[in-house]
Amino acid sequence: MLDGNSWYLIRLQQAQHLLLLQKAYPEFAGVEFPRGSMELLK
């Protein structure tokens, strides 16, 4: 996410995280984000 001149990585692992994001950035209200996943690379 670009905020001003700074880039931030956001991890939305729990529902609380999404609520905090939407409170800080109301323009994300109603946006659905894909579920995160991890894959073991060999």
C-alpha positions as CSV (number, residue, x, y, z in Angstrom):
1,M,0.0,0.0,0.0
2,L,1.3,3.4,-0.9
3,D,0.5,6.1,1.7
4,G,2.0,9.4,0.8
5,N,5.5,8.7,-0.3
6,S,5.9,5.5,1.8
7,W,5.1,1.9,0.9
8,Y,3.7,-0.5,3.5
9,L,3.0,-4.2,3.4
10,I,-0.2,-5.2,5.1
11,R,-1.0,-8.6,6.5
12,L,-4.7,-9.2,6.9
13,Q,-4.5,-12.5,8.7
14,Q,-7.5,-11.9,11.1
15,A,-10.8,-10.1,10.7
16,Q,-9.6,-7.5,13.2
17,H,-6.8,-6.5,10.9
18,L,-9.3,-5.8,8.1
19,L,-11.5,-3.8,10.4
20,L,-8.5,-1.7,11.5
21,L,-7.5,-1.1,7.8
22,Q,-11.0,0.0,6.9
23,K,-11.1,2.3,9.9
24,A,-7.8,4.0,8.9
25,Y,-8.6,3.9,5.2
26,P,-12.4,4.1,4.7
27,E,-11.9,3.8,0.9
28,F,-11.3,0.1,1.5
29,A,-14.7,-0.5,3.0
30,G,-16.5,-3.2,1.0
31,V,-13.3,-4.4,-0.7
32,E,-12.8,-8.1,-0.5
33,F,-9.2,-9.3,-0.2
34,P,-8.2,-12.9,-1.2
35,R,-7.3,-15.2,1.6
36,G,-3.6,-15.6,2.2
37,S,-1.8,-18.8,1.7
38,M,1.6,-20.3,2.2
39,E,3.3,-22.9,0.1
40,L,6.4,-24.9,1.0
41,L,9.0,-24.6,-1.7
42,K,11.5,-27.4,-2.2
